[in-house]
Amino acid sequence: MALKAATALANESKTPELDRERDVLIEQIVSGEKPDAVKQFKALIQKRDLIVATSESAKARVAEAERIARTEEQRRDVVREAWTKRVESRLHYCVMAPDPKDAFIARRPYDPPLDWGKVIRKEKIRLLGKNELDEGKPATMYEVAGVRKHYFVHGEIMRDPFVAEVGDLVLLCAERAGYDKTRSDDAFELWRGDAPLYPPSWPQPVQRGGLAARIARVPLIAEKARFNPFHVSRNDMYWAISDVKLHWPADRSIVVDAEVQADLGGGRYEMLSESGHQYTWILEVPPSLPNKALLLPAHSVWLIANQAHFDKTLRKLVLVAQDLEEHYVIEK
């Protein structure tokens, strides 16, 4: 009767065949009809432990594996958090080229171009009041001589409050239009009276959003002109994988910041399209390429790659690395 009950439970388990074999061995051990039944029973438990942990030693191994996995995920979270605190983690919102005046920046007309230059004017002002009883709020204004053009920046209302001094080198990923009467959203803000009103000394279109930050040197992208790279964001990689279609010229090298998911061995690395998404792609790294040590799980790396194609065997987007750098921006 006990054997039948045990067999019924086995039918609901994850290893019904092994459980039935276990029940037979238990009866053989009890009856003494098979001398080596105990040895076979131990082997059976070890075999079953590989599928579902039942013995104390197997449970301990599973618990240790789970602890290591949690520790590894916590380590990845720390590395990712450190990256998100860097200015360059937000450069995927920009259109980037070795020369900020490069015409290909027009590829994404609604995304701001990455530019850099020195602060040539700083002034504390008071915004014009919206009526006779409004004295206007204080503001800090900057003029920056960028490579593409001059920028006029309202420091307090950029994406991150911007503070700099005359002579500082700064990076800008500013909104394309700034204050522009032709834009419906700005016209609407003016109609509501929400848009800041600047004094005559700052009549130019003023940057009221985007990214501006002090930097210690010109972004490293300026040194990559020999690759003629086409800037691709993590989101671009996500949609290329999702659509199984390249959204950039196949004969161009791309520059992208990417997170390493895993070292697959043999010079291949699995890369995340975007953190938190399941889509990944494969980076092939030639043995002689410098800086391969940067390719650590959970670490982000700037890379230039080419030969983009969808591998039918791997069923993955594959690119070949040409250049690897840890950082493109050195903050001041």
C-alpha positions as CSV (number, residue, x, y, z in Angstrom):
1,M,0.0,0.0,0.0
2,A,2.9,2.3,0.9
3,L,4.5,1.5,-2.4
4,K,1.3,2.4,-4.3
5,A,1.1,5.8,-2.5
6,A,4.7,6.5,-3.2
7,T,4.2,5.7,-6.8
8,A,1.2,8.1,-7.0
9,L,3.3,10.9,-5.6
10,A,6.1,10.0,-8.1
11,N,3.6,10.6,-11.0
12,E,3.3,14.2,-9.8
13,S,7.0,14.8,-9.4
14,K,9.6,16.2,-11.8
15,T,11.3,12.8,-12.1
16,P,8.6,10.1,-12.2
17,E,10.8,7.4,-13.7
18,L,13.6,7.9,-11.2
19,D,11.1,7.9,-8.4
20,R,9.6,4.6,-9.5
21,E,13.2,3.1,-9.6
22,R,13.8,4.6,-6.2
23,D,10.7,2.8,-4.7
24,V,11.8,-0.5,-6.2
25,L,15.3,-0.1,-4.7
26,I,13.8,0.7,-1.3
27,E,11.8,-2.5,-1.3
28,Q,14.9,-4.5,-2.3
29,I,16.9,-2.9,0.5
30,V,14.2,-3.7,3.0
31,S,13.8,-7.3,1.8
32,G,17.6,-7.8,1.5
33,E,17.0,-9.6,-1.9
34,K,19.6,-7.5,-3.7
35,P,23.0,-6.9,-1.9
36,D,24.1,-4.0,-4.1
37,A,20.7,-2.1,-3.8
38,V,22.1,0.4,-1.4
39,K,25.0,1.3,-3.8
40,Q,22.5,1.7,-6.6
41,F,20.2,3.8,-4.4
42,K,23.0,6.3,-3.7
43,A,23.8,6.5,-7.4
44,L,20.1,7.1,-8.1
45,I,20.0,10.0,-5.6
46,Q,23.0,11.6,-7.1
47,K,21.4,11.3,-10.6
48,R,18.2,12.8,-9.3
49,D,20.0,15.6,-7.6
50,L,21.2,16.8,-11.0
51,I,17.6,17.4,-11.9
52,V,16.0,18.5,-8.6
53,A,17.8,18.9,-5.4
54,T,16.7,16.5,-2.6
55,S,19.7,15.5,-0.6
56,E,21.2,18.0,1.9
57,S,24.5,18.2,-0.1
58,A,22.6,18.9,-3.3
59,K,20.4,21.6,-1.6
60,A,23.6,23.2,-0.3
61,R,25.1,23.3,-3.8
62,V,21.9,24.9,-5.2
63,A,21.8,27.4,-2.4
64,E,25.5,28.3,-3.0
65,A,24.8,28.7,-6.8
66,E,21.9,31.0,-6.0
67,R,24.0,33.0,-3.6
68,I,26.8,33.4,-6.3
69,A,24.1,34.4,-8.9
70,R,22.7,37.1,-6.5
71,T,26.2,38.4,-5.8
72,E,27.0,38.6,-9.5
73,E,23.7,40.4,-10.2
74,Q,24.5,42.9,-7.4
75,R,27.9,43.4,-8.8
76,R,26.4,44.1,-12.3
77,D,24.0,46.6,-10.7
78,V,26.9,48.5,-9.0
79,V,28.8,48.7,-12.3
80,R,25.7,49.8,-14.2
81,E,24.8,52.4,-11.6
82,A,28.3,53.9,-11.8
83,W,28.0,54.1,-15.6
84,T,24.6,55.9,-15.4
85,K,26.2,58.6,-13.3
86,R,28.6,59.5,-16.1
87,V,27.7,62.2,-18.6
88,E,28.6,59.9,-21.5
89,S,25.8,57.4,-20.5
90,R,23.4,60.0,-21.9
91,L,25.1,60.6,-25.2
92,H,22.9,58.1,-27.0
93,Y,20.3,60.9,-27.0
94,C,22.7,62.9,-29.3
95,V,23.9,62.5,-32.8
96,M,27.6,62.1,-32.7
97,A,30.4,62.5,-35.3
98,P,34.1,63.1,-35.3
99,D,33.4,66.5,-36.8
100,P,30.3,68.2,-35.3
101,K,29.7,69.9,-38.6
102,D,29.4,66.6,-40.5
103,A,26.3,66.6,-42.7
104,F,25.2,63.1,-41.6
105,I,24.0,64.6,-38.4
106,A,20.9,65.6,-40.3
107,R,20.0,61.9,-40.4
108,R,18.0,62.4,-37.2
109,P,16.6,65.9,-37.5
110,Y,14.8,65.7,-34.1
111,D,17.8,64.6,-32.1
112,P,20.4,67.1,-30.9
113,P,23.9,67.0,-32.3
114,L,26.9,66.5,-30.0
115,D,29.1,69.6,-30.0
116,W,31.8,71.1,-27.8
117,G,33.6,74.4,-27.2
118,K,34.6,77.0,-24.7
119,V,32.5,79.3,-22.6
120,I,33.2,82.8,-23.8
121,R,30.6,84.8,-21.8
122,K,28.8,84.3,-18.5
123,E,26.2,86.7,-17.1
124,K,23.9,86.8,-14.1
125,I,20.6,88.3,-15.3
126,R,17.0,88.8,-14.2
127,L,14.4,87.5,-16.6
128,L,11.8,90.0,-17.9
129,G,8.6,90.0,-15.9
130,K,5.4,88.8,-17.5
131,N,3.4,91.7,-16.2
132,E,4.0,94.9,-14.3
133,L,3.9,93.2,-10.9
134,D,6.3,90.4,-11.9
135,E,9.9,91.3,-11.1
136,G,11.3,88.4,-13.0
137,K,13.4,85.4,-11.8
138,P,17.2,85.4,-11.7
139,A,19.1,83.3,-14.3
140,T,22.6,82.5,-15.3
141,M,23.4,82.8,-19.0
142,Y,26.3,81.4,-20.9
143,E,27.6,81.9,-24.4
144,V,29.5,78.9,-25.8
145,A,31.6,78.9,-29.0
146,G,30.9,75.4,-30.3
147,V,32.4,73.8,-33.3
148,R,29.1,73.9,-35.2
149,K,27.9,77.2,-33.9
150,H,27.5,79.5,-30.9
151,Y,25.1,78.4,-28.2
152,F,23.3,80.6,-25.7
153,V,22.5,78.5,-22.6
154,H,20.1,79.2,-19.7
155,G,22.1,77.2,-17.0
156,E,19.4,76.5,-14.5
157,I,16.9,74.9,-16.8
158,M,19.1,72.5,-18.7
159,R,18.4,68.8,-18.2
160,D,21.1,68.9,-15.4
161,P,21.7,72.4,-14.0
162,F,24.8,73.7,-15.8
163,V,27.5,75.6,-13.9
164,A,30.8,76.7,-15.6
165,E,33.2,79.6,-15.9
166,V,34.5,81.6,-18.8
167,G,37.3,79.6,-20.5
168,D,35.9,76.2,-19.5
169,L,35.6,73.5,-22.2
170,V,32.1,72.1,-22.3
171,L,30.2,69.5,-24.1
172,L,26.7,70.2,-25.4
173,C,23.9,68.0,-26.5
174,A,21.4,70.8,-26.7
175,E,18.0,70.8,-28.1
176,R,18.0,71.7,-31.8
177,A,15.6,74.6,-31.8
178,G,15.8,76.2,-28.4
179,Y,13.6,79.2,-28.4
180,D,12.0,79.5,-31.9
181,K,8.8,81.3,-32.6
182,T,8.2,79.0,-35.6
183,R,7.8,75.9,-33.3
184,S,4.2,75.3,-32.2
185,D,5.3,74.2,-28.7
186,D,7.2,77.4,-28.1
187,A,4.4,79.4,-29.5
188,F,2.0,77.6,-27.1
189,E,4.3,78.4,-24.2
190,L,4.4,82.0,-25.2
191,W,0.6,82.1,-25.4
192,R,0.4,80.6,-21.9
193,G,3.1,83.0,-20.7
194,D,5.4,80.1,-19.5
195,A,8.4,80.7,-21.8
196,P,11.2,82.6,-20.1
197,L,11.5,86.2,-21.4
198,Y,15.2,87.2,-21.8
199,P,16.5,90.8,-21.8
200,P,17.8,92.4,-25.0
201,S,21.4,91.4,-24.2
202,W,20.3,87.8,-24.9
203,P,18.0,88.1,-27.9
204,Q,19.3,85.0,-29.6
205,P,17.6,81.6,-29.5
206,V,18.4,80.3,-26.0
207,Q,19.0,76.6,-25.1
208,R,16.4,75.7,-22.5
209,G,16.9,71.9,-22.5
210,G,19.3,69.1,-23.3
211,L,22.7,68.3,-21.8
212,A,25.6,70.6,-21.1
213,A,28.6,69.6,-18.9
214,R,32.2,70.7,-18.2
215,I,34.8,68.4,-19.7
216,A,38.6,68.1,-19.3
217,R,39.4,67.4,-23.0
218,V,37.7,67.2,-26.4
219,P,35.5,64.1,-26.6
220,L,37.5,61.1,-28.0
221,I,35.1,60.8,-30.9
222,A,37.1,63.7,-32.5
223,E,40.0,61.3,-32.9
224,K,38.1,58.6,-34.8
225,A,37.7,60.3,-38.1
226,R,39.7,57.6,-39.9
227,F,36.9,55.1,-39.3
228,N,34.2,57.5,-40.7
229,P,31.8,56.1,-38.1
230,F,28.0,56.3,-38.3
231,H,26.5,56.9,-34.8
232,V,24.1,54.3,-33.7
233,S,22.3,54.4,-30.3
234,R,21.5,51.4,-28.1
235,N,17.9,52.0,-29.1
236,D,18.9,51.8,-32.8
237,M,20.5,48.4,-32.1
238,Y,17.3,47.2,-30.3
239,W,15.1,48.0,-33.3
240,A,17.5,46.6,-35.8
241,I,17.4,43.3,-33.9
242,S,13.6,43.5,-33.4
243,D,13.0,44.2,-37.1
244,V,15.8,41.9,-38.3
245,K,16.9,44.8,-40.5
246,L,19.7,47.3,-40.4
247,H,18.6,50.9,-40.0
248,W,22.0,52.3,-41.1
249,P,24.1,51.8,-44.3
250,A,25.6,48.3,-44.3
251,D,28.9,49.5,-45.7
252,R,29.5,52.0,-42.9
253,S,31.3,51.5,-39.6
254,I,29.2,52.3,-36.6
255,V,30.1,53.9,-33.2
256,V,28.0,52.8,-30.3
257,D,28.2,52.4,-26.5
258,A,27.2,48.9,-25.5
259,E,27.1,46.7,-22.4
260,V,28.8,43.4,-22.3
261,Q,26.4,40.6,-21.4
262,A,28.8,37.6,-21.5
263,D,32.2,36.4,-22.9
264,L,31.3,33.5,-25.2
265,G,34.9,32.5,-25.8
266,G,36.7,32.4,-29.1
267,G,36.8,36.1,-29.4
268,R,33.0,36.4,-29.4
269,Y,31.0,38.5,-26.9
270,E,27.3,38.7,-26.3
271,M,26.2,42.4,-26.1
272,L,23.0,43.9,-24.8
273,S,21.0,46.0,-27.2
274,E,19.6,48.0,-24.2
275,S,19.7,47.3,-20.5
276,G,16.6,45.5,-19.3
277,H,15.8,44.1,-22.7
278,Q,16.2,40.5,-23.9
279,Y,17.6,41.3,-27.4
280,T,21.3,40.8,-27.7
281,W,23.9,40.8,-30.5
282,I,27.3,39.3,-31.1
283,L,30.6,41.2,-31.2
284,E,33.5,39.5,-32.9
285,V,36.9,40.8,-31.7
286,P,40.0,40.2,-33.7
287,P,42.9,38.7,-31.6
288,S,45.2,41.7,-32.3
289,L,42.7,44.4,-31.4
290,P,43.9,46.6,-28.4
291,N,41.9,47.1,-25.2
292,K,40.1,43.7,-25.3
293,A,40.4,43.7,-21.5
294,L,37.6,46.3,-21.4
295,L,35.1,43.6,-22.4
296,L,33.9,42.6,-19.0
297,P,30.4,41.5,-18.2
298,A,28.1,44.4,-17.2
299,H,30.7,46.9,-18.2
300,S,29.8,49.5,-20.9
301,V,32.4,50.1,-23.7
302,W,32.6,52.5,-26.6
303,L,33.2,50.5,-29.8
304,I,33.5,51.1,-33.5
305,A,32.5,48.1,-35.6
306,N,31.7,47.1,-39.1
307,Q,30.6,44.1,-41.3
308,A,27.1,44.2,-39.7
309,H,25.1,41.1,-40.8
310,F,22.5,38.7,-39.5
311,D,24.0,35.2,-39.0
312,K,21.5,32.6,-40.0
313,T,23.2,29.9,-37.9
314,L,23.4,32.0,-34.7
315,R,20.2,33.8,-35.6
316,K,21.9,36.9,-34.3
317,L,23.1,40.3,-35.5
318,V,26.9,40.1,-35.7
319,L,29.5,42.9,-36.0
320,V,33.3,42.9,-36.1
321,A,35.1,45.3,-33.7
322,Q,37.5,47.8,-35.1
323,D,38.2,50.0,-32.0
324,L,37.5,49.8,-28.3
325,E,37.6,52.6,-25.7
326,E,36.5,52.7,-22.1
327,H,35.4,56.4,-22.1
328,Y,34.7,59.0,-24.8
329,V,34.2,61.8,-22.3
330,I,36.5,62.8,-19.5
331,E,34.6,65.0,-17.1
332,K,36.1,67.9,-15.2
